[in-house]
Amino acid sequence: MATFLTTARFEKDYALLDPSDKDRFKRTVKEQFVPDLEDLPRGGRFRPGLRVKGIQGAPGIYEMTWAPDGRATFEFGHPERANEPHIVWRRVGTHDVFRSP
């Protein structure tokens, strides 16, 4: 199973989300992001609706769409368990997170 870590900036961003956005983000991660993430080693890909892609000008940092104006940035960290992906959530919110991903 994948492991996750959050940055202090992510925690600040997350605290500013309204309760319905927090729920939507958590649900998207649980129901879509994690299953796709765990399928990557077997040749899977993230579903198109998540629009996971690298951020231009920020090597190693990726973005994910979790709502029409909901974005989160993340990077792959050093695995805490063998053969298990480790995600470091960096930012969460609107398109504004791209100013400092």
RAMODA-V408212 format. One record per residue. N is the residue number from 1. RES is the residue in one small letter. PSI is psi in whole degrees, -180 to 180 (NA if undefined). OMEGA is omega in radians with two decimals (NA if undefined). D_FIRST is the distance of its C-alpha to the first C-alpha in Angstrom with 1 decimal. Layout:
n	res	psi	omega	d_first
N	RES	PSI	OMEGA	D_FIRST
N	RES	PSI	OMEGA	D_FIRST
//
This chain:
n	res	psi	omega	d_first
1	m	142	-3.13	0.0
2	a	153	3.06	3.8
3	t	156	-3.05	6.6
4	f	151	3.05	10.0
5	l	150	3.08	13.6
6	t	146	3.07	16.8
7	t	164	3.08	20.2
8	a	-37	3.13	23.3
9	r	-41	3.08	24.6
10	f	-45	-3.13	21.7
11	e	-40	3.10	22.3
12	k	-45	3.11	26.0
13	d	-47	-3.08	25.4
14	y	-40	3.13	23.1
15	a	-26	-3.13	25.8
16	l	-13	3.12	28.3
17	l	147	3.06	26.7
18	d	161	-3.05	28.3
19	p	-37	-3.14	26.5
20	s	-35	3.08	26.3
21	d	-38	3.08	24.7
22	k	-46	3.13	22.1
23	d	-43	-3.13	21.2
24	r	-43	3.11	21.2
25	f	-50	-3.12	19.0
26	k	-41	-3.14	16.4
27	r	-42	3.12	16.8
28	t	-43	3.13	16.5
29	v	-49	-3.08	13.3
30	k	-45	-2.99	11.8
31	e	-21	-3.08	13.7
32	q	-54	-3.04	14.1
33	f	-51	-3.08	12.4
34	v	-48	3.11	8.6
35	p	-41	3.11	9.5
36	d	-42	3.13	11.7
37	l	-44	-3.10	9.5
38	e	-17	3.10	7.1
39	d	-12	-3.11	10.6
40	l	-44	-3.12	12.2
41	p	-20	3.14	12.0
42	r	18	3.09	13.8
43	g	8	3.12	16.4
44	g	175	3.12	15.4
45	r	163	3.03	16.5
46	f	140	3.13	16.2
47	r	147	-3.09	18.6
48	p	-34	-3.10	22.0
49	g	-24	3.11	22.2
50	l	-19	3.14	19.7
51	r	48	3.09	22.0
52	v	126	3.10	19.6
53	k	160	3.09	21.9
54	g	150	3.11	23.0
55	i	123	-3.14	25.4
56	q	130	3.12	28.8
57	g	3	3.13	30.2
58	a	76	-3.08	26.9
59	p	135	3.09	25.3
60	g	-2	3.13	21.5
61	i	135	-3.08	21.2
62	y	159	3.06	20.1
63	e	156	3.08	20.9
64	m	141	3.07	19.5
65	t	127	3.13	21.8
66	w	-4	3.08	20.9
67	a	169	-3.14	24.5
68	p	-41	3.05	27.9
69	d	28	3.12	28.4
70	g	123	-3.14	24.9
71	r	151	3.03	23.2
72	a	146	3.06	20.5
73	t	149	-3.11	20.2
74	f	167	3.02	17.3
75	e	159	3.07	16.8
76	f	124	3.11	14.3
77	g	178	3.10	14.3
78	h	127	-3.11	14.2
79	p	134	3.08	10.8
80	e	-23	3.08	10.5
81	r	144	-3.11	8.8
82	a	134	3.06	10.3
83	n	23	3.10	9.2
84	e	128	3.13	6.1
85	p	145	3.10	7.7
86	h	123	-3.09	9.2
87	i	135	3.02	11.3
88	v	109	3.08	14.6
89	w	127	-3.05	16.3
90	r	-46	-3.10	20.0
91	r	158	3.03	22.1
92	v	141	3.13	22.2
93	g	-135	3.13	25.4
94	t	-168	3.10	27.9
95	h	-19	-3.14	29.1
96	d	-23	-3.12	30.5
97	v	-19	-3.12	27.3
98	f	-13	3.09	28.3
99	r	-32	3.11	31.2
100	s	79	-3.00	29.1
101	p	NA	NA	25.5
//
